[in-house]
Amino acid sequence: MGFVNTIIELLRDPRAAIAAWIAAGPVTAYGFVFLIIFIETGVVFFPFLPGDSLLFASGFFAQGGGFNIMALLATAWCAAILGDQCNFMIGHFFGKRIIASGKVKAMTPERIEKSEKFLEKWGHLAIFLGRFFPFIRTFVPFIAGMGGMHWRDFVIFNVLGGVTWSTLFTLLGYFFGGIPFVQKHFELLIVAIVLVSVIPTVVGLVKSRLGKKRAATAAGNSEVIGTAKQVSRAGKHFKE
């Protein structure tokens, strides 16, 4: 329950949560950053962890000296790269069994389908681009491993994506952390980052469901038309 409570506190009051980590010492502070980023990217059971907002908030605290910016970046890079690599291996060795078990509630058919289409559309580049979308960030390496992508191809785009994503969000917090407006409205900015990150995933899921409904409606209409034609032919045949 300790880890769950940590996540709840981070979501409820990120400034106070991270300040408490820093006050507990560098091992605790950097350790929690590493752990949360690693689990979000590396364990398919936890796609909902706040990776983007955590990196931004940590960069914000590096502006004030709570974190050393280079140590923070190194921690984020290692967590992101090792996390995706772990997820890839889980998908490679256990992917089909995990999906068949149905125990990963977050891995809905819609999210799996969206991640598969994303991977099919962008190929190896999906490993890099997927970093910037919650849920897809967690599911794409898992599906890539399950689908048999060569590990050397995966490693290249994993490193590029992990370093780019973690650096971008950390430095955004670092360079904008000194602006008075950011300091005053810090919590609102964190919520905004979460919403902006989640919107593409929500839009994709809505489009997917609407597409399925349209397809089902079209199939139903075709079936009704086909039945009507059969009835019409039967009526003509009866009259004759």
N, C-alpha and C positions, 0 to 999 in steps of 0.2 A: 504493500500500500504506500510505502514511502515514495516510490517513483511516481505513482499516480497522483499523490498529493502535490508533488513538485510540479507536475504538468498543470494541475488545476490552479496552483498559485501563480505559475508563469502566465497562464491565460487570463487570470483575474487581475493581477497587478504585476506586469512584467518588470517595471522599474524596481519595485520592492523585492521581488523574487531574485533578480540578478544581483542587486545590492547585497542581499543576504548571502548569496554564494561567494561574492568577493570578500565579504567580511569574514567568512569561514576559512579563507585561505586560497592560494592559487590552485592547489590540487582539486579542491571542491569546485571552484569556479570554472577552470578549464575542463575539468572532468565532466561536469554537467553539460557544457557546450558540446563536447565530443560525443557524449552518450546520446543526447537527444538527436543530434544530426545523424549519427551512425544508425540509430534505431529507425528513424524515419526513412532513411534511404536504404537500409540494409535488411530490415525485418518486415516482411510483407504483411504482418499482422497489425502494424502501426502506421498506416499511411496518413493519419490525421494529425500527426505532431506538427507544431508550428515552426518549421525550419526557416522559412523566409523571415518571419518576424523576429525569431531568435537571433539570427545573424545580424539583422539591422540593429536590434536592441543592444547586442554585445558590442557592435561597432560604436554605438552611441556612448557606451561606458568606457571604451578605449580612448575616446576624446577627452574624458575627464581623468584618465590615468588609472582607472580601475583595472583595465586589461592593458597588457602590452600589445600593440597592434600587430607586430610581426609574430609574436607567439600565438595570438588569437587566429591570425590567418593560417598559420601552420597547423593549428589544431583543427580548424574548419576544413582545410584541404584533406588532411588525413582521414577525418571522419567521413567526408563525402565520398572520397575515392574508395576507401575500404568498405564503406557501407554498400555502395552499388556493386562492388565486386562480390561481397557476401551474398547479396540478393540474387545476383546472376548464378552463383553456385547453388543456391537453394532451389532456384527454378530449374537448373540443369539436372539435379539429382532427385528432387522431390516434387517438382512442379505439378505433374499430372496427378499425383496422389493427393496433394494439398487441395487442388481444385475439386477433385472427385469427392473428397471428404465433406466439402461444404462448410467447414468449420471457420473459414475466414469470412465473416459476415460482411466486411468492407469490400470484399472481392465479388461484387455483384456482377451478373452477366453483362449489364450495360457498361460497367467500368472495364471489364475484361475486353469486351468488343471494341470499346473506344481505344484502348491501349493497343490492341492488335492492329486496328486500322491505322493508328498513328505510326506504328512500326512498319507496316506495309507501305505506307505512303512515303516515309522519309528514309527508310532503310537504316543504315548504320548511324546516320545523322540524327535519328530519333533518340539515340542515347544521349546526345549532347542537348538537343532541344527539349527533351522531356524533363530535364532538370528544372525548368522554369514553370512547371505545372504541377500543383499538388495532386496526389493520387497517381497521376501518370508517372510522376517522378519515382514512385515506389513500384508501380506495376510493370513498367517497360523493361527494366533490367531482368525482372523475374520472368517475363514472357520471352525475352531474348534468350535467356538461358534455357528455358523449356523448349524453345523452337530450334535450338541447335546452332545459334550464331557462334562463329569461331571466337574463342576467348581472346586471341590477339587483337582482332578487330574491335572487340568490345572494350578492351583495356585502353586503346588509343582514345576513343571517344569518351570513355568514362573519365579519364584523367583530364581531358580538355573541358568537358562539361562540369566536372566537380570543382576544378580550380576557378573556372569562369563564374559559375553560379555563386559559390561561397565568397569569392573576392568581391563581386559586384554588390551583393547585399550588405556585406560587412563594411565596405568602404562607403556605401551610401550613408550608413549610420555614423561612421567615423567623421566624414567631411561635413555632414549636415547637422551633426550633434551639437555643434557650438552655436547654432542659430537660435536666438531667443524664442522664436515662434515654435520651433521643434521642441525645445525644452519645456515650453508651456503646455503644448498639446501633444506630448509624447504618446500617451495612451491612445488618443484618437488616431494618431498616425499608425500605430501598431495595428489597430482594428482595420484601418484603411488598407494596409498592406495585405492582411489576411483576406479581406473581401476582394481586392483586385486579383489576388492569386487564385482564389476559388472561382471567380466569375467564369473564366473560360471553361472550367470543368463542368460547372452547372449548365452553361449554355450548350455544351456538347451533349450532355445527358438529356436535356430537354429536346434538342433536335433529333437525337436518336430515338427517343420515345415517340415523338410526333411522326417521324418517318415510319416507324413500325405501325402506328395507328393508321396512317394513310395507306400503307401497303395492305393492312388487314381489311380496311374499308374497300379498297379497290378490288381485292380478292373476293370479298363478300358481294360486291356489286356485280362482278363478272359471273359469280356463281348464280345469282338471282337472274341475270340476263340469260345465262345458259339454260336455267330451269324453265324460264318463260318461253324460250324458243322451243324447247322440247315439248312443253305443253301445247304450244301453238301447232307444232307439227303433228302431235297426237290428235288434236282436234280436227285438223284438216283430213287426216287419214280416216278418222271415224266418220266424217261427213261423206267421204268418198265411198 
